[in-house]
């Protein structure tokens, strides 16, 4: 008869979370009870030598999932510290609860605007429930890596090239949420996803470089034109001021003479003010 067995486990000092293991639950038969009794008798008869085989130790960052005659023992995973197993009937698996990282190989992805890009990433995850990770999936490490590569291709396929280049953080958060939701039933917690590098084809790189150069040249021309316009306005204002004040024109002559003298030329041309020429009768 199929049923659901609930496993509660405390991980890293956090409140226990209720997760499920789907399987077949059957009461222990007479043969099972007999074998367990024989194991206990064997332990008692071989004391104290049997203690070296019955007591095991797991580290602070590890948990031990114990199977007795192929079934999970009550109480969930053991550890950290000392725990007891029966010889011949019990076996156990150690599960590391520390955060693990792996690189997602570069994925050739066709973006939404039909541009082929190569993107790689790094994923950080940890085992949140050792019993679930051992019982619900054969190899949680390999499965998580394959799922991360598939999720990366799926998420990037919905983005334009400009979004892939400018929204890396948003893409990372989207991948992290998708992976975490998919691996929850495996007892895996995906903590972080980071996009490492986005590589474009050589032709696309050259086209983008040419576009950027043309944009810079256009901005330079616009800035030069604006400068010429401002200079013309300044010259017009200066000419209007000089035209209104004859003394200003004389001061300008003096400034010109000072500039010529500073250059140490052998020939100096003195411009005559227009008022002197008018006084001499020159029209």
C-alpha positions in Angstrom: 0.0 0.0 0.0 1.4 3.4 -1.1 1.6 6.1 1.5 3.6 9.3 2.4 6.1 9.3 5.1 7.1 12.7 6.6 10.7 13.3 7.6 11.7 16.2 9.8 15.3 17.2 10.0 17.2 20.1 11.6 19.8 21.6 9.3 22.3 24.2 10.4 20.4 25.2 13.5 17.3 26.2 11.5 13.7 25.2 12.5 12.8 21.8 11.1 11.1 21.8 7.8 8.5 19.2 6.9 9.3 17.4 3.7 8.0 14.2 2.1 9.4 11.0 0.9 7.2 9.0 -1.4 7.6 5.3 -1.1 6.1 2.0 0.0 5.7 1.5 3.7 5.4 -2.0 5.0 5.5 -3.3 8.6 8.5 -5.3 9.6 8.1 -9.0 9.0 9.1 -11.9 11.1 12.3 -12.4 9.1 13.3 -8.7 9.7 12.7 -8.9 13.4 14.6 -12.1 13.6 17.6 -10.6 11.8 17.6 -7.5 14.0 17.5 -9.7 17.1 20.4 -11.8 15.8 22.4 -8.6 15.2 21.7 -7.4 18.7 22.8 -10.8 20.0 25.9 -10.7 18.0 26.8 -7.3 19.4 26.3 -8.5 22.9 28.3 -11.6 22.4 31.3 -9.8 20.9 31.5 -7.0 23.4 33.7 -4.9 23.7 35.1 -5.6 20.2 31.7 -4.9 18.5 31.7 -1.3 19.8 34.4 -0.4 17.3 32.0 -1.4 14.5 28.7 -0.2 16.0 29.6 3.4 16.9 30.3 5.9 14.2 31.0 9.6 14.2 30.0 12.3 11.7 31.4 15.8 11.6 29.5 19.0 12.4 28.8 19.7 8.7 27.8 16.1 7.9 24.7 13.9 8.4 24.3 10.1 8.3 21.3 8.6 6.6 20.8 5.0 8.0 19.1 2.2 6.3 18.1 -0.9 8.2 17.4 -3.9 5.9 16.9 -1.4 3.1 14.4 0.8 5.0 15.1 4.2 6.4 15.3 4.2 10.2 13.0 6.3 12.3 14.2 9.8 13.4 15.7 10.9 10.1 19.4 11.6 9.6 21.9 11.3 12.5 24.6 13.7 13.5 26.6 15.6 14.2 28.5 13.4 16.6 28.2 9.8 17.7 25.6 7.4 16.5 24.9 3.6 16.7 24.4 1.1 13.9 23.8 -2.7 13.9 26.3 -4.8 12.1 25.1 -6.8 9.1 21.6 -5.2 9.0 22.5 -1.4 8.9 24.3 0.7 6.4 24.6 4.4 6.2 25.5 7.3 3.8 27.3 10.4 4.8 25.9 13.7 3.3 27.9 16.9 3.3 25.8 19.9 4.2 28.3 22.6 3.2 27.7 24.9 0.3 29.1 23.6 -2.9 29.8 25.5 -6.2 30.1 24.3 -9.7 30.6 25.9 -13.1 28.0 25.6 -15.8 29.8 24.9 -19.1 29.5 27.6 -21.8 26.1 27.3 -23.5 25.5 28.3 -27.1 22.1 30.1 -26.9 20.0 31.7 -29.6 18.6 34.9 -28.1 15.1 36.3 -28.7 16.4 38.5 -31.5 18.2 35.6 -33.2 21.8 36.3 -32.1 23.9 33.4 -31.0 25.8 34.0 -27.7 27.9 31.8 -25.5 27.2 32.2 -21.8 28.5 30.4 -18.7 27.6 30.7 -15.1 28.5 29.5 -11.6 25.9 28.0 -9.1 26.1 27.7 -5.3 23.9 25.2 -3.6 23.8 23.0 -0.4 21.9 20.0 0.9 19.0 21.2 3.1 17.7 17.7 3.9 20.0 14.8 3.8 17.3 12.1 3.9 15.4 13.6 1.0 18.6 14.1 -1.0 19.6 10.4 -0.6 16.1 8.9 -1.0 14.4 11.0 -3.7 17.2 11.2 -6.3 20.1 8.9 -7.4 22.8 11.6 -7.8 21.7 15.1 -6.6 25.0 16.7 -7.6 25.0 15.6 -11.3 21.3 16.2 -11.6 21.6 19.8 -10.2 24.4 20.6 -12.7 22.4 19.3 -15.7 19.3 21.2 -14.5 21.3 24.4 -14.2 22.6 24.1 -17.8 19.1 23.5 -19.1 17.6 26.4 -17.0 20.4 28.7 -18.3 19.5 28.0 -21.9 15.7 28.4 -21.2 16.1 31.7 -19.4 18.4 33.2 -22.0 16.2 32.1 -24.9 13.6 34.6 -23.7 15.9 37.6 -23.7 17.2 40.0 -26.3 20.9 40.5 -26.7 20.8 43.9 -25.1 18.9 42.4 -22.1 21.5 39.6 -21.8 24.3 42.2 -21.7 22.7 44.7 -19.3 20.5 42.6 -17.1 22.8 39.9 -15.7 21.7 40.3 -12.2 18.0 39.9 -13.1 18.9 36.8 -15.1 20.8 35.4 -12.2 17.9 35.9 -9.8 15.5 34.3 -12.3 17.7 31.3 -12.6 18.2 31.0 -8.9 14.4 31.1 -8.2 13.7 28.5 -11.0 16.4 26.1 -9.8 15.5 26.4 -6.2 11.9 25.6 -7.0 12.8 22.6 -9.1 15.3 21.1 -6.6 13.2 21.6 -3.5 11.8 18.0 -3.8 15.4 16.8 -3.9 16.3 18.3 -0.6 18.6 20.9 -2.3 18.7 24.6 -1.7 20.1 26.8 -4.5 21.6 29.8 -2.7 23.1 31.8 -5.6 23.6 31.9 -9.3 26.1 34.2 -11.1 26.6 34.9 -14.8 30.3 34.7 -15.4 30.8 35.7 -19.0 28.9 36.5 -22.2 30.8 35.9 -25.5 29.6 37.2 -28.8 30.6 36.0 -32.3 33.5 37.9 -33.9 31.3 39.4 -36.6 28.9 40.7 -34.0 31.8 42.2 -32.0 33.1 44.0 -35.1 29.6 45.3 -35.9 29.0 46.6 -32.4 32.5 48.2 -32.4 31.7 50.0 -35.7 28.4 51.1 -34.4 30.0 52.5 -31.2 32.7 54.3 -33.2 30.1 55.9 -35.5 28.1 57.0 -32.5 31.2 58.6 -30.9 32.0 60.4 -34.2 28.5 61.7 -34.5 28.6 63.0 -30.9 32.0 64.7 -31.6 30.6 66.5 -34.7 27.5 67.7 -32.7 29.7 69.0 -30.0 32.0 70.8 -32.5 29.0 72.3 -34.2 27.6 73.5 -30.9 31.1 75.0 -30.1 31.2 76.9 -33.4 27.7 78.2 -32.8 28.6 79.5 -29.3 31.8 81.1 -30.6 29.9 82.9 -33.4 27.5 84.3 -30.9 30.3 85.5 -28.7 32.1 87.2 -31.7 28.9 88.9 -32.7 28.3 90.2 -29.2 32.0 91.4 -29.0 31.6 93.2 -32.4 28.4 94.9 -31.2 30.1 96.1 -28.0 33.2 97.5 -29.9 30.9 99.2 -32.5 29.1 101.0 -29.7 32.3 102.2 -27.9 35.1 103.8 -30.0 37.5 103.6 -27.0 37.1 99.8 -27.0 38.5 99.7 -30.5 41.6 101.7 -29.4 42.1 99.2 -26.6 41.9 96.4 -29.0 44.6 98.0 -31.1 46.9 98.3 -28.1 46.3 94.6 -27.2 47.2 93.6 -30.8 50.5 95.6 -30.6 51.4 93.9 -27.3 50.8 90.5 -28.8 53.0 91.4 -31.8 55.8 92.7 -29.7 55.8 89.5 -27.6 56.5 87.4 -30.6 59.8 89.2 -31.3 59.2 89.7 -35.1 61.7 91.7 -37.2 58.9 93.6 -39.0 56.1 95.3 -37.0 53.0 96.7 -38.7 51.2 99.4 -36.8 47.6 99.6 -37.6 46.3 103.2 -37.8 43.0 104.0 -36.1 40.2 105.0 -38.4 39.7 108.3 -36.6 43.3 109.5 -37.6 42.6 108.7 -41.2 39.4 110.6 -41.1 41.2 113.6 -39.6 43.7 113.6 -42.4 40.9 113.8 -44.9 41.1 110.1 -46.0 37.7 108.7 -46.8 
